[in-house]
Amino acid sequence: MRGRSMGEITLKLKNILQRINELAEQRKSVSVPKLIAVSKTKPIEAIVELYKCGQYTFGENYVQELEEKANNEQIKRECPDIRWHYIGHLQRNKCNRIVKIPNLECIQTIDSIQLADSLNNACKNVQLSKPFGNLIVTTTANGE
């Protein structure tokens, strides 16, 4: 949090969330844009604090750190509606692990057909308690 106190951060978060809601209301949006707080390397306490202020969606870019946080007892107890996004490149050898992560809402970068196939197979091999969320597919200039 780069030298900022949690109080400063939570105040800024409340202002940002309020502004997002105001703008969505002005534009008569069907859905309100979602702010994703990138929580990589941040402590559990910071995630819980932001959750209590209304930030429910968090992004991680390391599968191991995402697993640890999503399965953390304090987070599970105090943040029941938390949603996780995996951001950045996902390695195919991590597909079986990522599909088991509780409250995983989105994998933001599917950058190859091979990765999509690996995720599809991983989902078939796991008994999911609820349907998997969203996948964001990216393409390269050569159409891959």
N, C-alpha and C positions, 0 to 999 in steps of 0.2 A: 503494500500500500504506500510505498515510497514516501515515508515520512509523514503521511497524513494520519490523523487519529480516526478511529472508527466513527466517532461522532461526526466528523467532517464528511466522511464517506457516506454515512447513512443519510445525512441531511441532503447531500448532493443527489443521492439515489432517489429520495422522495421527490425532490424537485424535478428530476428527469422523468420519473414515472408519471407525475402529475402533468407535465408538459406533453408527454406522449398521449395521454388520455384526452387532454384539451384539444390537441391538434386532430386526433381521430374524430372527436365529436364535431369539430368545426367542418371537417371534410365529410361528415356523415358516413364514415367508413363502416363497412359491414363487420370487419374485424379490426381489433386494435393491434398495431404492430407489437411485436414481442422483443423486449430487450434481453439479450443474452450476456450475462456477466461471466467473463472469462476468469475462472477460479484456479487456474493452474498455479501451483506452488503456494497457494494461499492456505492458511490454517483453517481447520474445521470451524473454529469459533467465528471466524469472519464470514463464512458461508451461512452459518446459523443466524448471525446478526443481520445479514442482508435479507435472508429469507423472512425474518420477523418484520422487516420493513416493507415487504411486498415483492421482493425479487425472487421469483420461483424457478427461473430457468438459468442454468449454469453450463458453461462450456469448458471442456477439457481436451487436451490434445495428446495425452499419453494414456494408453489403455490401462496400464497398471495403476496410475494415480486415480483414474476414473473409477476403477474397480474398488479401490480402497475407500474412496469418498462415498460412493453409492452404497457400499455395504457397511459404512461406519454406523455404529449403534446410536450415537448421539444425533447424527443427521437423520437416520430412519425414525427416531423417536420425536425429534423436534421439528422436522421438515417433511411431514407426510406427503405433501403434494409437490415436492421438488421434481423438476424435470431436468434431464441431462442431455446435452448435445455433445457429440464427438466432433471436434473441429480439426481440420488438417488431414494429412494423408494417413490412411489406415493400411497397415500391412496385411496381406492375405492370411498370414499365419496367426493373426490375432482375431479372426472372424468368429471362431468358436467361443472365445472368451467374451467378446463384446456383446453378442446377442443375449448373454445371460445377465447382463447388468440391469439391476432394477431401475425402473423409471427412465430408461433410455428412450428419449423422444425422437431423436434424429441423429443420423450420421450424415454430416454435411458434405463430405467429398467422396463420391464414388467415381474414380477416375479411369476405370477400365472395365471391360466386359468380364475379365477374369476375376476381378474383385467382386463385381456384382454376382457372378456365379458362386463364388466362395461364400458370400453372405447368404445367398439363397439356400445353399446346401447346409450352412450352419443353422439357419432358421428351421429347416426341415428336421434337423437332428436334435433339436431342443424342444422340450415341452414348454412353450411360452405361456405364462399365466394370463397374458393379454396380448392382443396383436401388437406387433412392432410398429413403431411410429413412422417416421418419414425418412426418406433417403433423398439426398440432393446429388444429382448426377451432373458431373462436369464433362465438358468435351474439350479436346485439344484442337488446334488449328487444322490438323490433318483429319479431323472427324472421328478420331478413335473413340 
